[in-house]
Each structure stands twice: as C-alpha cells, then as structure tokens.
Amino acid sequence: MRTTSRPGGRAQLFRRAAGLATAAVLVGACGEAVEGAPPHPSGSPSVPSCVTPSGDLLADIDADGRTDRVSDPSRTGARLTVAFGEEAGYGTPVGVRELVGRSGSDEKDVLAAVADFDGDGWSDLVVVATGRIQGDDAIEPTVDDLVTGPFSASGQGQRTRDLDLGETRGIAVGDYDHDPRPDLAVFSYAGDGVYQTEARLGDADTGLADATADTSRYRVYAEQTDDNTPSSMPDSGLSTFYPECGETGNKG
C-alpha cells in the first residue's frame, strides 16, 4: 500500500536528472504525411478559437474548416471528448480511449488535453495512458505523447513527441510562466509515496519543453487522493489563452 511522503531514496533516483536534455522523437517532422492525419495546413485556421462559458474549447481541430468542440468535465483529462463538426451540428463525441490508440486504450488511466501548446494557431493533443498501481515503485505510462495539430478523430497529427512524463494520473492545461502559450500540469506519482504536480511549459519549437531544474520551482507535492481534481492542479485552464465565445458561439 502506498503512503505519502517527501521525496527521498528511490524517488530521487527515479526522477530524471535535472537539466539533462532528452532527445525528441519526432515523426513526420520533415514534411512527410502521417497516415491517418489531416493534411499539413498551409496557413492559420479560418475558424477562430474560443472558450464557452462552460469551459469548452471551440476550434477547428482537424483543419476541415468546421468548428469542433472539446469538453473535459473531469478537469484532469479523464473525460475529455472531441465532437467534430459536421454540415449540421456536431458528430458523436470521440473519447480519450479512441484518441490514445490501441496501444493504451485498455490502461487504467487514459487522459487527454487539447490546447495550442506551440502557439502556431492549431490545437495540439496530449495523450497519456498509465496502467494500474504496482506497489511502491512508480511505473512508466504505456503512452505519453504530444501530437502536433491539426489532428484526426483517431489521434493522428502532424508529428508525435514522447513527453517522458512518468506515472501520470491527471493532466490539465495551465499557465505557469505567463507567456502566450498554454502549459501542461501533470499530476503524477514519483515512487516512495511521493505525489506531485509538475509543469511542462508550452514551447514554440517542441510544443512542450522537457522538465528542467528551472521548472522544478513549479513543483507542488501533493497528498494521495481519490478526488477527480487534486487541489494541486491549476484552475486557469483554457480561458487564460482563448477569448470567450460570443452569445451565439461558433457552431459546426
């Protein structure tokens, strides 16, 4: 049974050495098409992005010129859905297990977050799938990827980057460094009873930057919790980065 403590011992060894650069694995980065992904856009979206009063993101997710709707009532990625726009209204919402793909769809915690992390105008997708708790040691997720948008209903985008997040149990869009790009909050277990919320900062080149000694100042140690939204997760969300939708909003 896990107990909560401050970091030490194996937990310290588990954490990646601060300041070491990790190689970004990019697929399709040289311009070749990614199977199942929308075509690479030639410009910015024609549909403006905005956030509804209820916190849903309205944006053109798959570059078809129609407005899509992203919802996450869980606020930790567990119940995120994307309803893609059709000629009249929206299609059946696509959930996180469809977006993460077959390699992670059967895991215990399957999470997703959507925001324009690299600031190019197109919404990007973070997908994470982590198995069941296995004793006191942290386990690695089956999937923890950033998919550069636009992306499809099967979670295929322009390129994919491994984020190396560790045992992740919740994710959310946040604002840590107060620049124009959204950041990612990661609620995770580091081993030896240590739970924490960490920041991955939005980055124009990589989408989301690696954790460094500098970003460690955003780390908050947390209690083990069964709450859907740990108190250490940020509340700023998408509304910091997108205007509020008008009374009529955008419609697919």
N, C-alpha and C positions, 0 to 999 in steps of 0.2 A: 504493500500500500504506500502510495506517495504521501510525503509530508512536505510542507512548505518551509524553506529556509533561505538564508542568504547564500550567495554563490561561494563555492569552495571545492577543493578536491577535484573529482572528475568533471564537475560542471565547468570549472575553469579550463580544464583541458579540452572539454568538448567545444567550447566557444572558439571560433576561428581567431587566429592571431590578428590583433588589430593592425590595420594599415597595410596588410598584405593584399596585393591586387590579385583577383581571381580572373581567369580567362573567361570572357564572354563567349558563349556558344550561340552563334547567330546562324539561322537557317534562312536562306533566301536573301541574304544581305547584299548580294552583288547584283540584284535585279532579276534573277530568275524567278518564275512564277512558283508559288507554293500550291500544291494540289489541294483543291477544295476551298481556297481563299478567294476573296473578291479580287478583281484586277487591281494592280497598283494604281492609286489615284494620281492624276496629273496636276491636281491643284487642291485647294481647300474645299471643304464641304459646302454645297449650295444651301443646305438646310442649317439654320442657326441652332446651336445647342442651348438648352435652358433647363432649369430645375423647377418642378412644380411645387406648390405649397406643401404637398405631402412628402417631398423629398425624392421624387422620381426624376431620373435624367431623361430628357427628350433630346435625341440626337440621331444623325444618320450613321448607324453603326457599320453597315455593310456597303456603303457607297453606292446605293441604288437610287439616290435622290429622294427617298421617302423617310419620314421621321419614324424612328423606333423608340421603344420605351423600356428603360432599365429600372427595375424595382428591387429593393432589398429591405423588407420589413424587419429582418433579423438584426441589421446594422453590423453584422460580423461576417457577412459573405455567405452564410449557410443557406439562405433562402433567396438568393439573387436570381432573378429571371430577366430575360430579354424578350420582349414582344416585338417582332419585326413588322414594320409597316407593310400594308398591302394596299390595293387600289381603294378599298373601303375599310378603314379602321386598321386593326392590328390582327396578326395571326396568333395562333396558340403560343403562349409564352414558353420559351426554352429555358430549362433549369440548369443548375450548376453541374449536375451529373452528365448532362448532354454536352455542355461546353468543355468539360475537362477531358473527355475522350475515354475510350475503353480501358486504357491502362490504369486509370484512377477512379473509375465510376463506382466501384464496389467498396471503396475505403470508408472508414468510419466518418471522418470529417472531410467533406468536399466543399470547397469555398471558392468564391469568385468576387472580384471587384472590377469596376469599369470606370475609367477616367482617362483624360488626355495627359498621361504622365510625362510624355516627351515634348508636349507643347506644340505639336505640328498641326493641330486642328482636328485630328481624327482620334476617336476614343480607342484606348488600348484595353486589353483584358489581362488580369492576373488570375490564374487558376492554381489551386493548391488542393492536393488530396493526401491525407495522412491516415495511417492505419490505427488500430486500437492500441491503447496503452499497454506497454510491456515492461512491468516492473519499474525500477527507479531510474533506469537509463533512458535518455532521450532517443527517439527513433527518427530516422530520416523520412521525409514525405516521399510518396511514390511520384508525385508531380508537384513542382513548384516553379511555374513558368510565367514569364511576361510575354504576351502575344501582342505584337505591334499591330494597330488597326490601320485600315478597316478590317474587321474580322467577320466570319460567317457564323451561321447557327450551329455549326459543329465545332466552333472554337478555332478555326484555321485563319491565320492572319498573314501579314507580310513577312514576318520573321519571328523567331522564338528564342528567348534567352532564359537560361536556367538561373534562378534567383538565389539558390543555396540558402533557404530560409531556416532550415531545421524543423523540429517538431511543431508545426503550426496548428493552432486551434481556433484562430479567429483573425480576420483581416478587415481593414476599413480604410477608406480614403480620409486623409488628414492634412493638416497644414502645420508643419514643424518649423520650416525656415522662412516662411512668409515671402516666398517668391511666386511668380505666376503659375508655376507647375504644381499639380497635386502631388502629395506624398502618400506613402503606404504605411499604415500602422499594422504591426504584426504581433499578435498575442501568441506566445509560444512557451514551450517547456524546454529548459536547457539541461535537465538532469539534476540529480541530487536534491530534488524538491524545489528547484528554482523555477518560478514562473515569472514572466516579464513581458512588457510591451516594448517593442523596438521600432525605430523609424528607418524606412528606406526612402530616400529623397528622390523626387522627380528630377530627371536629368535629360537634357536635350539630345545627348549622344547615345546613351544606353537605355533610356526610358526610366529605369530606376537604378540608382547608384548602389554599389556594394556598401555594406556596413563598414565603418572605419572608426578609428579612435575618436574622430571628431563627432560622429553621430552618436557615440556612446552617451553623450550628455543628455540625449532624449530618452534614454532607457529608464523605465519605471518598473520596479519589482512589484509583483502582484501576488495576492493570495490565490490558492487553488479555489476555483469557483465553478458552480453548476449554472450560474446565470448566463443567459444568452449574450449579454453585453457586459464584459468586465468593466469595472469602474475606471480602470487604467486606459481604456480606449478613448480616442479623441471624439469630440462631438461636432467638430467643424464641418466635416463631410464635404459634399459636393457644392453646397451653397456658397462656400468661400470662393469658388473658382468659376461659377456659371451664374448668369443673371436669372432672375426669377421669370418664369414664363408669364406671358400676358394672360388676360382673362380667358381668352379662347385657347391659349396654349398652341403648341404645334401638334398636328394630327397626321397620322399615317395616311 
